[in-house]
Amino acid sequence: MPEVHLTLEWPDGSTSDLYSPSTVILQRLRPGQSLPVSALKIQAITALQEASERVRSRYGFACTRTDEERQKLEHMASRFDDAEWVQILS
């Protein structure tokens, strides 16, 4: 499965990477897109769940790294107000 690495720029200018084991994430999050932290959390978590299920359907087991990515994303997002904006750089 093709992996996807997205770079997120948070409201304070810091960046973090978001990994997905599947391109399904690009249906919800696209480079160049800006969205509120609250929307990013919803879209990213949903996409990570979908990506994990794609791995399960192909290989017979879910992708545990998506759980790690979700936790990392939630930790970063907790530093900001839900109404602040995040930029998807790449």
C-alpha positions as CSV (number, residue, x, y, z in Angstrom):
1,M,0.0,0.0,0.0
2,P,1.3,3.5,-0.7
3,E,2.2,5.5,2.4
4,V,1.4,9.2,2.8
5,H,3.3,11.6,4.9
6,L,1.7,15.0,5.5
7,T,3.3,18.0,7.2
8,L,1.0,20.1,9.4
9,E,1.7,23.7,10.4
10,W,0.0,24.5,13.6
11,P,-1.2,28.0,14.7
12,D,2.0,28.8,16.5
13,G,4.1,28.0,13.4
14,S,5.4,24.6,14.7
15,T,5.1,21.7,12.3
16,S,4.5,18.0,12.8
17,D,4.2,15.0,10.5
18,L,1.2,12.9,10.0
19,Y,1.7,9.4,8.6
20,S,-1.0,7.2,6.9
21,P,-0.5,3.7,5.6
22,S,-2.9,4.5,2.8
23,T,-3.7,7.3,0.3
24,V,-7.3,7.3,1.6
25,I,-6.2,10.2,3.9
26,L,-5.9,12.4,0.8
27,Q,-9.6,12.2,0.3
28,R,-10.0,14.1,3.6
29,L,-6.8,16.1,3.9
30,R,-5.0,17.7,1.0
31,P,-1.8,19.7,0.8
32,G,-2.5,23.4,0.6
33,Q,-5.6,23.1,2.6
34,S,-6.3,25.1,5.8
35,L,-8.9,24.1,8.3
36,P,-9.8,24.7,12.0
37,V,-8.2,22.4,14.6
38,S,-11.6,20.9,15.4
39,A,-12.1,19.9,11.7
40,L,-8.6,18.6,11.4
41,K,-9.1,16.3,14.3
42,I,-12.3,14.9,12.9
43,Q,-11.0,14.5,9.4
44,A,-7.6,13.0,10.3
45,I,-9.0,10.5,12.9
46,T,-11.7,9.3,10.5
47,A,-9.1,9.0,7.7
48,L,-6.6,7.1,9.9
49,Q,-9.4,4.7,10.9
50,E,-10.2,4.2,7.2
51,A,-6.6,3.6,6.4
52,S,-6.2,1.1,9.2
53,E,-9.3,-0.8,7.9
54,R,-7.8,-0.9,4.4
55,V,-4.7,-2.5,5.9
56,R,-6.9,-5.0,7.7
57,S,-8.8,-5.9,4.5
58,R,-5.6,-6.4,2.6
59,Y,-3.3,-8.0,5.2
60,G,-5.7,-9.4,7.8
61,F,-4.7,-7.1,10.6
62,A,-5.1,-3.4,11.4
63,C,-2.3,-0.9,11.3
64,T,-1.3,-0.2,14.9
65,R,0.8,2.9,13.8
66,T,-2.5,4.7,13.0
67,D,-3.3,4.5,16.7
68,E,0.0,6.1,17.5
69,E,-0.6,8.8,14.9
70,R,-4.0,9.5,16.3
71,Q,-2.6,9.9,19.8
72,K,0.2,12.2,18.5
73,L,-2.3,14.3,16.6
74,E,-4.7,14.6,19.6
75,H,-1.7,15.6,21.8
76,M,-0.6,18.4,19.4
77,A,-4.2,19.6,18.8
78,S,-4.8,19.8,22.5
79,R,-2.3,22.7,22.7
80,F,-4.6,24.9,20.6
81,D,-8.2,26.2,20.6
82,D,-10.5,24.3,18.3
83,A,-11.2,27.5,16.3
84,E,-7.5,28.1,15.4
85,W,-6.4,27.1,11.9
86,V,-3.9,24.4,10.8
87,Q,-2.3,24.4,7.4
88,I,-1.5,21.2,5.5
89,L,1.9,22.0,3.9
90,S,2.7,18.7,2.0
